Amino acid sequence: MSLSDTEISSLRAELVRYSDHILDLVKFAVTATSALIGFGLSRGDHTAGYILLVPLLILAPSLSLAMNRRQNIVRIATYLRAFAGDRFEYESRLWQLRQRRDIPWVSYQLSTLQVFIITGFVCIALSFLFLLGEGLLLLVPGLAGLAWIGFSIGQWRMSRRILMGGGLDGILFNAWRQTLGEEEKSASPT
């Protein structure tokens, strides 16, 4: 099976759309969070502690959606690499880079993940500061902090699965190659 130029162009355009969508999500989440932090800090009373937790309701779905888009990018890139072979130096080079163990594991994905996670922890810390001395009200940011830690660990693990060598990229590539082999067997005369 070979890919037509139209299909290749369409898939590459989709890769660009997903990358742009991730950047738009980051911009939206950071802007909305900054506005809510600014509003919360201007309050000056204990309600600010609760307002400072609201960005978590923006950050969590935005991060989940960004991770989904990153997973789709890997899926399309491995499809192109599997079915078009050597015609795709870009996708192959990215795969080779992810396979290297001698380079510290830092990429655009991790930077995006770190922005979301650190911003969430900043909101929780500020909430704690505004609720100090309020007694049981500290339970709210405490529980939010525990939930955010759990969510962050889950997202971190997912990002490692998506980007680390032998992870999702390797699984998908092998599946695509197996599919290609099955298609070639069924198409060949017996």
N, C-alpha and C positions, 0 to 999 in steps of 0.2 A: 504494500500500500504506500503510495506516495501522496504527499500533500500538494494541493494546487497552490499557485501563487496567491489566489484570492483568499484561500483558507489561512495561509500563513500570514498575510497582511491583516486579516481580521483578528487572528489570535494575538498578534503582536500589538494591535490597537487595543485589544482588551487588557493586555498586560499594562499598557500605559494608563488606561482608565483606572485600573485597580490601584496602581501606584499613586495616581493623582487623588484618588478617593482616600487613601491612607493619609496623605498630606492634608487634605481637607478636614478629615476627622481630627487630626492633631491640632490644626488651627482652631477648629470649632471648640474642642474640649478645653484648650488652653485659654482661649478668649472668654468662654462662658465661666470657666473656673476663676479666672482673674477678676471678672466682674462680680461674681458672688463673694469672693474673698474681700474685694474692696468694699462691697456693701456691708458685709459682716463686720469688718474692722471699723467701719464708720458708726456702727450702732453703739459700741462701747458698753453694752450691758450683757447679761447672761444669755439673751436670745441670740447674740452673735455666735455663741458656741454651737448652737444648732444650725444656724445659717451656714456656718463654715463646713458642716457635714454634707450639705446639699450637693456640692460638686461631685461627691462620690457617686451620686445617682446619674451623673453625666459621664464621669470617667469610666465607670465599669462597662456600660453598654458600648461606649465608643472604643474602648480597648478591645472588647470582644469582637466587634465588627472589624477593627483594623487587623486583628489576628486572622479572622476569616478571610479577609482580602489577601493577606500575605500567603495563606494556605492556597488560595486560588491561583496566585501568581506562580507558586512552586508547581502546582498541578499542571498549569498550561506550559510552563517552561520544560517540564519533564516530558510532556506530550510531544512538544516540538523536537526535543532532543532525541526522543525514541523513534519517532516516525520520519523525521527529516534528516537525522544523522548529522553528518559533518557540515551540512549547510548552515548550521547555527553555532557559530563560534561564541556568541555572547552567552547563550544558555549553557553551553558546555563549559565555558570558562567559569561561570558562576558555580556550577556544580563542582568543578575541580577545586575552586577556592574553598568551598565548604568541606571538601575532603581533607584538606591540609590540616595536620595536627600541630605543625610547628608555628602557626600564626595564632596569636591570641584571638579568641572567639568574640570579635566585636564587629557588628555590622549595623546597617541602617535599622533593621528590625529591633535589635537590642536597644538602640538609642530611643526608638519610639516607645518601646516597652518601659524603659527607664523613665522617660518623661511622664508617662501616665502614672506609674507606681509611685514615684517620688512626689509628684503633685498630690496624690491621694494622701500620702503620709504627712505632707506639710499641712493639708487641711485638718487632719486628725490632731496633729500637734497643736495647731492654733486653737482648735476647739477645746482641747484640754486646758490650754492657758486661760481661755475666757471662762471656763467653768470651774477653775480652781477655787476651793472654798465653798462650793455649792453642794457638797455632800454627795448624796445619792445621784445627783444629776451627772456626776462623772461617769456613771455606768454607761450612759449613752455613747460618748466617744470611745469608751473602753470596749464596748461591744462592737462598735463600728470598726475600731482598730483591729480587733481579732478577725472580724469578717474580711477586712481588707487584706490582712496578712494571708488568710486562706485563699482568697481570690488571686492575690499576687503570685503565690506559689503555684497555683494552677496555671496561670497565664505564662509564668516563667517556664514551667515544664512543657507546655504546649509549644512555646517558641523554640525550645531546644529540640523537640521532636521535628518541628518544621524545618529548621535550618541546619542542624548538625548532620555531618556526613553519616550515611547509612540510615538516616531517619526517614521521614516522609518522602524525600527526594529519591532515595534508593528504592524504597518500597514501590512507589509509583512507577519509576523507570522500569523496574523488573516486571511489573504488571503490564505496562504498555508493551514491552518487548514480548512477553508471553502472548498477549492478544495478537500482536503482529504475526508471531509464529503460527498461531492457530488459524488466522485468516489465510496465511500463505498455504498451509496444509489443505484447508478446505477448498482453496481455489485451484490447486494443482490437480491435474488428471491422475487418477489411480489406475 
